[in-house]
């Protein structure tokens, strides 16, 4: 291609930069990226229309790769490496926490870091952690993950609950003892004062809905 016009590598980088700037705009100044370079020996025919997208299997975070395709004027495609950093606030355990700990404000602390360097499902929203319970223990300073947490129980085993039985044209309210723990919306068995056992849906305020 020595006697032919060749595509400017700078134009390819500019197109990639515009794509990334638009894609990462939602993160504002928290997102930065650094484009890699194409091999200077690579000679490509001049392109009139460049199309940029993520290379298959890549994400807009960490070490990634863009696919730049010429759609007009020539026929070629290249991969362009990119390193993407997204700074985020996340939450860690303020001290060693045991399994079963219901998280309160004193149990977690805020940190800032690169999202690509943090565990998957890291908790970035304070409200999603407070009031939830750790499934397993966490050492001091450990990032809190959403998959470590479950919603607090609204019904606890052996506590007295209000049972609201509803059917076609009737509603009966009575009491019973919960036979297991349950979060809101989960199924729970209740032993009634009469000795019968019913199953219903756990609700807030120690209430169990039973439908007939």
C-alpha positions as CSV (number, residue, x, y, z in Angstrom):
1,X,0.0,0.0,0.0
2,X,3.1,2.2,-0.4
3,X,1.6,4.2,-3.3
4,X,-1.9,4.4,-1.8
5,X,-3.3,6.8,0.8
6,X,-3.4,5.2,4.3
7,X,-5.7,5.6,7.2
8,X,-4.5,7.9,10.0
9,X,-4.2,6.1,13.2
10,X,-5.0,9.3,15.0
11,X,-8.4,9.4,13.4
12,X,-9.1,5.9,14.6
13,X,-8.1,6.9,18.1
14,X,-10.3,10.0,17.9
15,X,-13.3,7.9,16.9
16,X,-12.6,5.5,19.8
17,X,-12.3,8.4,22.2
18,X,-15.6,9.9,21.1
19,X,-17.3,6.5,21.5
20,X,-15.9,6.0,25.0
21,X,-16.7,9.6,26.1
22,X,-20.4,9.1,25.1
23,X,-20.6,5.7,26.7
24,X,-19.1,6.7,30.0
25,X,-20.8,10.1,30.3
26,X,-23.2,8.7,32.9
27,X,-20.3,8.4,35.3
28,X,-19.2,12.0,34.8
29,X,-15.7,12.8,36.0
30,X,-15.4,9.5,37.9
31,X,-14.7,7.7,34.6
32,X,-11.4,8.0,32.8
33,X,-9.8,5.9,30.1
34,X,-6.4,5.4,28.4
35,X,-6.3,4.1,24.8
36,X,-3.7,1.7,23.6
37,X,-1.8,2.3,20.3
38,X,-2.1,0.4,17.0
39,X,1.1,-1.1,15.7
40,X,2.8,1.7,13.7
41,X,3.6,-0.7,10.9
42,X,-0.1,-1.4,10.3
43,X,-1.2,0.2,7.0
44,X,-4.9,0.5,6.4
45,X,-6.8,1.9,3.4
46,X,-8.5,5.3,4.0
47,X,-11.9,4.9,5.5
48,X,-14.8,7.3,5.0
49,X,-17.0,6.0,7.9
50,X,-15.6,4.4,11.1
51,X,-17.9,2.4,13.4
52,X,-16.7,1.8,17.0
53,X,-18.2,-0.7,19.5
54,X,-17.0,-3.0,22.3
55,X,-15.2,-6.1,21.1
56,X,-17.2,-9.2,21.7
57,X,-17.0,-10.4,25.3
58,X,-15.6,-7.1,26.6
59,X,-17.1,-4.6,29.1
60,X,-16.8,-0.9,29.7
61,X,-14.6,-1.4,32.7
62,X,-11.0,-2.4,33.4
63,X,-8.7,-3.7,30.6
64,X,-11.0,-3.9,27.6
65,X,-10.9,-3.8,23.9
66,X,-12.8,-1.8,21.2
67,X,-13.6,-3.1,17.7
68,X,-13.2,-0.4,15.0
69,X,-14.7,-1.2,11.7
70,X,-14.5,0.6,8.4
71,X,-18.0,0.7,6.9
72,X,-17.4,2.9,3.8
73,X,-14.5,3.5,1.5
74,X,-12.6,0.4,2.5
75,X,-13.1,-2.9,4.2
76,X,-11.2,-3.6,7.4
77,X,-11.5,-3.9,11.1
78,X,-9.0,-3.7,14.0
79,X,-9.1,-4.1,17.8
80,X,-7.9,-1.3,20.0
81,X,-7.0,-1.9,23.6
82,X,-8.3,0.4,26.3
83,X,-8.0,0.7,30.1
84,X,-11.1,2.1,31.8
85,X,-11.2,3.3,35.4
86,X,-14.4,4.2,37.2
87,X,-14.0,5.6,40.7
88,X,-16.8,4.7,43.0
89,X,-17.8,4.9,46.7
90,X,-18.3,1.5,48.3
91,X,-18.8,0.1,51.8
92,X,-16.6,-2.1,54.0
93,X,-17.0,-3.7,57.4
94,X,-15.9,-1.3,60.1
95,X,-14.8,-4.2,62.3
96,X,-14.9,-8.0,62.2
97,X,-18.5,-8.9,61.9
98,X,-20.0,-12.3,62.7
99,X,-22.4,-14.3,60.5
100,X,-26.0,-13.2,61.2
101,X,-25.1,-9.6,62.0
102,X,-27.8,-7.2,61.1
103,X,-25.9,-4.2,59.6
104,X,-26.3,-0.8,61.3
105,X,-24.6,2.5,60.6
106,X,-21.8,1.7,63.0
107,X,-21.0,-1.6,61.2
108,X,-19.9,-0.2,57.8
109,X,-17.5,2.5,56.5
110,X,-17.2,4.2,53.2
111,X,-14.2,3.8,50.9
112,X,-13.4,5.1,47.3
113,X,-11.8,2.9,44.7
114,X,-11.6,1.8,41.1
115,X,-14.7,-0.3,40.3
116,X,-12.6,-2.6,38.1
117,X,-10.4,-3.6,41.0
118,X,-13.3,-4.4,43.4
119,X,-15.3,-7.7,43.9
120,X,-18.4,-8.3,41.8
121,X,-21.7,-7.2,43.4
122,X,-19.9,-4.7,45.7
123,X,-22.3,-2.6,47.7
124,X,-22.1,1.0,46.5
125,X,-25.5,2.1,47.9
126,X,-25.6,2.7,51.7
127,X,-29.3,2.0,51.8
128,X,-29.0,-1.5,50.4
129,X,-26.7,-2.5,53.2
130,X,-28.4,-1.0,56.3
131,X,-30.9,-3.3,57.9
132,X,-29.8,-6.4,56.0
133,X,-28.1,-9.4,57.6
134,X,-24.7,-11.0,56.8
135,X,-25.0,-14.5,55.5
136,X,-21.3,-15.2,56.5
137,X,-18.9,-13.3,58.7
138,X,-16.6,-10.5,57.4
139,X,-13.2,-9.4,58.7
140,X,-12.5,-5.8,59.4
141,X,-12.1,-3.7,56.3
142,X,-13.6,-6.3,54.0
143,X,-15.7,-5.0,51.1
144,X,-19.4,-5.8,51.6
145,X,-21.0,-7.6,48.7
146,X,-24.7,-7.8,47.8
147,X,-24.5,-11.6,47.5
148,X,-23.4,-11.7,51.2
149,X,-26.6,-10.0,52.4
150,X,-30.2,-11.1,52.9
151,X,-33.2,-9.0,53.9
152,X,-33.9,-8.9,57.6
153,X,-36.4,-11.4,58.9
154,X,-39.9,-9.9,59.4
155,X,-41.0,-13.1,61.1
156,X,-38.8,-15.0,63.6
157,X,-39.1,-18.6,64.7
158,X,-41.2,-19.2,67.8
159,X,-42.6,-15.6,68.0
160,X,-46.3,-15.0,68.1
161,X,-47.7,-13.7,64.9
162,X,-51.0,-12.2,63.7
163,X,-52.6,-14.6,61.1
164,X,-54.9,-13.0,58.6
165,X,-56.9,-15.6,56.7
166,X,-58.8,-14.4,53.7
167,X,-61.1,-16.1,51.2
168,X,-64.1,-15.4,49.0
169,X,-66.1,-12.9,51.1
170,X,-64.5,-13.5,54.4
171,X,-61.5,-12.4,56.6
172,X,-60.5,-14.0,59.9
173,X,-57.8,-12.7,62.2
174,X,-56.2,-15.0,64.8
175,X,-52.9,-15.8,66.4
176,X,-50.3,-18.5,66.1
177,X,-46.6,-19.2,66.6
178,X,-44.2,-19.0,63.7
179,X,-42.3,-22.3,63.1
180,X,-39.3,-20.7,61.2
181,X,-37.7,-17.4,60.2
182,X,-39.0,-15.7,57.1
183,X,-38.3,-12.4,55.2
184,X,-41.2,-10.4,53.8
185,X,-42.9,-12.2,50.9
186,X,-41.5,-15.6,51.9
187,X,-43.6,-18.6,52.9
188,X,-43.8,-19.6,56.5
189,X,-45.6,-22.2,58.6
190,X,-47.6,-21.2,61.6
191,X,-48.9,-23.4,64.4
192,X,-52.3,-22.0,65.5
193,X,-53.6,-21.9,69.0
194,X,-55.9,-24.7,68.0
195,X,-53.0,-27.0,67.2
196,X,-53.5,-26.9,63.4
197,X,-50.6,-25.8,61.1
198,X,-51.2,-23.3,58.3
199,X,-48.8,-21.9,55.7
200,X,-48.9,-18.3,54.6
201,X,-46.9,-15.3,53.3
202,X,-44.8,-13.3,55.8
203,X,-45.6,-9.6,55.9
204,X,-44.3,-6.6,58.0
205,X,-45.4,-6.1,61.6
206,X,-45.3,-9.9,62.4
207,X,-48.3,-10.6,60.1
208,X,-48.8,-13.7,58.1
209,X,-51.3,-13.7,55.2
210,X,-53.2,-17.0,54.5
211,X,-55.3,-17.3,51.3
212,X,-58.1,-19.7,50.8
